[in-house]
């Protein structure tokens, strides 16, 4: 299996999301896995604002980040206080937001 990591938001095709690559620059914005040159997995991680991360799993090979069939998880993090940078809440499509206490 070959895995390709793309860290640059422009090269990953997510530059229109507000993610300019300065927040969590060591996190790949696009991960594509292939077996025998056939794509078997594609996922995006997008940071549209400082306290939010979108984890996107594609259900279709070659899909863009905004494909309606994608599975999206929104993670919200604390920005200040004793829990700074800890996960505050998780929101998945078709679910209500639930608070995760640490």
C-alpha positions as CSV (number, residue, x, y, z in Angstrom):
1,X,0.0,0.0,0.0
2,X,1.3,3.4,-0.9
3,X,0.2,6.5,1.2
4,X,0.6,10.0,-0.1
5,X,0.5,13.0,2.4
6,X,-0.2,16.5,1.2
7,X,0.4,19.3,3.8
8,X,-0.1,22.4,1.6
9,X,-3.8,23.4,1.6
10,X,-3.5,24.7,-2.0
11,X,-2.0,21.4,-3.3
12,X,-4.6,19.5,-1.3
13,X,-7.4,21.4,-2.9
14,X,-8.8,22.9,0.3
15,X,-7.6,26.5,-0.1
16,X,-11.2,27.8,-0.4
17,X,-12.1,26.7,3.1
18,X,-10.2,29.4,5.1
19,X,-7.4,27.0,5.9
20,X,-4.2,28.8,5.0
21,X,-1.8,26.2,6.5
22,X,-0.6,28.2,9.5
23,X,-2.7,26.3,12.1
24,X,-1.3,22.8,12.7
25,X,1.1,22.9,9.7
26,X,2.4,19.4,10.5
27,X,-1.0,17.9,10.0
28,X,-1.6,16.6,6.4
29,X,-4.5,18.3,4.7
30,X,-5.0,15.3,2.4
31,X,-4.1,11.6,2.8
32,X,-4.6,9.3,-0.2
33,X,-4.0,5.5,0.1
34,X,-3.5,3.4,-3.0
35,X,-3.1,-0.3,-3.7
36,X,-1.6,-1.2,-7.1
37,X,-2.2,2.5,-8.2
38,X,-5.9,2.2,-7.3
39,X,-7.2,4.7,-4.7
40,X,-8.7,2.9,-1.7
41,X,-8.9,5.7,0.8
42,X,-9.1,9.5,0.8
43,X,-9.4,11.8,3.8
44,X,-9.0,15.5,4.4
45,X,-8.2,17.5,7.6
46,X,-9.2,21.1,7.4
47,X,-8.7,23.9,9.9
48,X,-11.1,26.7,8.8
49,X,-10.7,28.6,12.1
50,X,-8.3,28.2,15.0
51,X,-10.4,26.2,17.3
52,X,-12.1,24.0,14.7
53,X,-10.9,20.9,12.8
54,X,-12.9,19.1,10.1
55,X,-12.0,15.5,9.6
56,X,-13.5,14.4,6.3
57,X,-13.6,10.8,5.0
58,X,-14.5,10.3,1.4
59,X,-16.8,7.5,0.3
60,X,-16.0,8.0,-3.4
61,X,-12.5,7.6,-4.9
62,X,-11.1,11.0,-6.0
63,X,-13.8,13.0,-4.2
64,X,-13.2,16.7,-3.4
65,X,-13.5,17.8,0.3
66,X,-17.0,19.2,-0.3
67,X,-18.6,16.1,-1.9
68,X,-22.1,15.6,-0.4
69,X,-21.4,11.9,0.2
70,X,-18.4,12.5,2.4
71,X,-18.5,11.7,6.2
72,X,-17.6,14.8,8.2
73,X,-16.6,15.1,11.8
74,X,-16.2,18.6,13.3
75,X,-13.9,18.8,16.3
76,X,-14.0,22.0,18.5
77,X,-11.1,22.7,20.9
78,X,-10.7,24.9,23.9
79,X,-8.6,28.0,23.1
80,X,-7.9,29.2,26.6
81,X,-7.8,28.1,30.2
82,X,-6.6,24.8,31.8
83,X,-8.0,22.7,29.0
84,X,-6.4,24.8,26.2
85,X,-5.9,22.7,23.0
86,X,-8.0,19.8,24.5
87,X,-11.1,18.6,22.7
88,X,-14.2,20.4,23.7
89,X,-16.9,18.9,21.5
90,X,-17.6,16.7,18.5
91,X,-20.2,17.2,15.9
92,X,-21.0,14.7,13.2
93,X,-23.4,15.1,10.3
94,X,-26.9,14.2,11.3
95,X,-26.1,14.4,15.1
96,X,-26.5,17.0,17.7
97,X,-23.4,18.5,19.2
98,X,-22.4,16.7,22.4
99,X,-19.9,18.0,25.0
100,X,-17.0,15.8,25.9
101,X,-15.7,16.5,29.4
102,X,-12.0,16.0,30.2
